[in-house]
Amino acid sequence: MTRTPKNPAAEVTPVPHRRVARTVPGEPAVAPGPPRGTAAGGKTSTQPQERAAARTTAPAPVTGDADPAAGDRLPASPGRGRTQTPAGRAEPSSALPAGTTTGRTFTIALPAGLKLLSLNDRLHYGQRYRRSQDIKKAACVMALKAKVPRLERVSVVVEYQPRDRRERDADNISPSGKAALDGIVAAKVLADDSKTYVTGVRCTIGEPYPLGRLVLHLTEVTA
């Protein structure tokens, strides 16, 4: 067989792919831009990689209060940051006028288990009257037993010590506080329970006590 020599001129040289400008009839031709990821001048852009690395290494936001023992931060909770008063501790009366000075404080505790009045009660008026009289008599007897002297002006804290730790509204016990003040007046500790002799009355919830009870704190107002 006779072999035909190869013609070097007949070899096809591969042509690199070139982007062709797109043309739309009636509109000017749009010049092709550099390939994606390539900046002007033929250099490859590293901005996408830098942005991805920044997202990966960015610290996550942290919320909550600092834990001094562990040195880290704890997740925020709804109750954090609030100032709470320990149960059973009587706060100074907010009804006292500015510049008022106080003197002695007398505590009168009513018998445990005594049926009290509440703003949420739906009692018959006769039953409500009898219960009010029971509170008044108990307060009078306990004031005489405690030998509380006669006071000219006082600030009163009505503390209810419940039988358990369920959440309660302190203002609901105000009818019982009013009946107990009537007993204090009947014991001749106060001339009357009007604002002339009682500068302020505040209700609070104290520590649990077996069967529950009502406690009155009378703070003498001297000026």
Stockholm file with secondary structure:
# STOCKHOLM 1.0

chainA/1-223         MTRTPKNPAAEVTPVPHRRVARTVPGEPAVAPGPPRGTAAGGKTSTQPQERAAARTTAPAPVTGDADPAAGDRLPASPGRGRTQTPAGRAEPSSALPAGTTTGRTFTIALPAGLKLLSLNDRLHYGQRYRRSQDIKKAACVMALKAKVPRLERVSVVVEYQPRDRRERDADNISPSGKAALDGIVAAKVLADDSKTYVTGVRCTIGEPYPLGRLVLHLTEVTA
#=GR chainA/1-223 SS CCCCCCCGGGCCCCCCCCCCCBCCTTSCCBCCCCCTTBCTTSCBCCHHHHHHHHHHHSCCCCCSCBCTTTSSBCCCCTTTTCCCCCTTCCCCCTTSCTTCCEEEEEEEECCTTCCCCCTTCCCCHHHHHHHHHHHHHHHHHHHHHTTCCCCSSEEEEEEEECSSCCCCCGGGGHHHHHHHHHHHHHTTSSSCSSTTTEEEEEEEECCCCTTCEEEEEEEEECC
#=GC SS_cons         CCCCCCCGGGCCCCCCCCCCCBCCTTSCCBCCCCCTTBCTTSCBCCHHHHHHHHHHHSCCCCCSCBCTTTSSBCCCCTTTTCCCCCTTCCCCCTTSCTTCCEEEEEEEECCTTCCCCCTTCCCCHHHHHHHHHHHHHHHHHHHHHTTCCCCSSEEEEEEEECSSCCCCCGGGGHHHHHHHHHHHHHTTSSSCSSTTTEEEEEEEECCCCTTCEEEEEEEEECC
//
